Amino acid sequence: ASFDTENRVLKLPVLNTENENVYNMFCAHEVGHALQTPQFWRNDVPDDVPCDFVNVVEDVRIEKYIQTKFPGLRVDFSKGYDQLNADNFFALDGVDISEMSLIDRINLHFKLGVRALVPFTDDERTYVTAVDEADSWQKVLLVSKMISDYINAKSDKTEHLNDLPSESGESDET
């Protein structure tokens, strides 16, 4: 299922599932985008922020929105994600979730919750909370930028540490 925000087209393919909760969840998710995601959202995304980050944070926002607007959907989302998890839709069998990227762990946390027991450091929990509190498009953009900056800063720090001489006094570079 998908929603083309620019052309305002909702696509609902024939899903390979007989589970009505999964189908209802996917449909409701895309309707949430139709009702909440700006038509030309990509124009708002800063160049240094991956669209995937914005998509994850926006998905959290629109799923909370649609379930609040239509409370009966909460059961569909809960049972739908139960089914997807049971079907290994997220390809988690044999995967160490703690080794996944922060944005992937955030995505799993909000989709699977306690089903996945996603680990976060204390620093990362700040961003999880920010995602949870992003209740407007502008906050989605802000939180996505915050996550991107955090990841880039960690990456820069790691690269800098890798450039330092090892304890034996030798550089890691060859």
N, C-alpha and C positions, 0 to 999 in steps of 0.2 A: 504494500500500500504506500502511496505517496501523495503529496499535495504540491502542485506547482504554484508557488505563491505569485509569480509574475503573471501567468495566464489564468490563474484562479481555477485550475482543473484538479479535481480529486480523482485519483486512479485507485480502483479497488480490484485487484486481480483475483482470479479464482485461487484461493489459498489451498495448499495441500494439507488441510486439517478439517476434521469434522467437529472440532471443539468450538462451539459457538462463543465461548468466552474469549478465545484467542482472536477470532474474527471480529467480535465486538470491540475488543481492546484496540486492535489495529485501526479499525474504522474511526473509533472515538479519538485516537491519537491524531490522526490526520485531520479530523474535524477541528480539533484543538488548534492545529496549525492554521487552518482556514479562518478561524475566528480571531486568532491572536497574533500570529507571526506577520510582521510587516511585508507588504507586497514585494518591495525591492530590498529585502533585508541584507543582501550581500553588499549593497552600497554602503551600509553602515559599519561594516566590519573593518577595523583597522588592518592595514597591510601586514602588520607583525603579529596578528592573531589568527591561528589556523581556524578555518571555517568549521572543522570538526569539533573544536572546543565550544564554539558558539552553538552548534547543533546539540551537543550533549546538555549544555546548560538550558537551552531553549526547550528541549524535550522535557526536562524536569519541570519547567515552568508550565508548559501547556498541559502536561498530564495532571498536574495539581489543579490547574484551572478547570479542565473539563470534568474532573471528578468532583470538584466543588459545585460547579454549575449543574451537573447531573449526578447526584450522589449515588444513584443506583448503579452507576458504572464502576464504583469502587470494587464490587464483587467481581465484575468482569476483569478488571485489571489484576486483582489478586489471584484469581483462579487462572487467568490467562498467563501471567508470569509463572505461576506454579507449573502449568503445562509446558511452557517453553523451556523452563529449567529442567523438568523431567525428560524432555526430548533432547536435551543437550544443545539447544538452539544457540547458546552463548559459547559453545565449545570449551567448557570448563573441565571436562573429565581429564584428570591427570595433570592439570595446570596448577602451578603455584601462583595463586592470585596476588600474593605479595610482590611478585616479580613483574607484574603488569604495570603499564604506565599509569600515572596519576589520573589522567582523564578517563582511561578505560575503567579504573577502579571506581571512580566517581559514578560513571555510567552504570556499572553493575550494582553499586550501593543503592542507587535510587530505583533501579528496576527490580532487583532481587532482594534488597534489604537483608533480613536475617537469614534468608535462604543461602546466602553466599558468605556471610560473616567476613566482609571485606575489611582488611586491615589498613589503618592509616596511622601515620606518625602524628604527634601533637601538632606540629606545624601544618601538616596536611589537613587536619580536622578544621582548621580555620577556613580553608577553602571549601570544604564540604558544607560547613555551616553557611557560608556565603552563597553557595549554589542553592541551598534550601530556602534562603531568604530572598532570592532573586525573583521578585514578583512583578516586574515590568520589563519591557524590552530594553530600556536603558540600563537597568541593573544586570540584565543578561550580558550585555556588551561589556559592562564594567567588570563583572566577575570573570568573564572569559579572558579579558585583558590581564586581570590580576593573576589568574592561573598561568597564563602564557609567560608573564614576567617572572613568576616564581620558578617555573620550570627552566626558563632561560638562565636565570641567575644561578640555579643549582648546576646547570650544565656548564656555565662559565667557570664556576668555582671548581668543579670536578676537573675540567680541562686544565685549569691553572695548577691544581694539585698534581696532575699527571706530568706537568712540565718541570716540576721540582726534582732535584736530584734524589735518588733513593738513599736509604740509610747507609748504604755502602759507599756513597759518594759518587756513584755512577748515574748518569742520566738515563732515563728510560728510552730515549731516542737512540736509534742505531744508524 
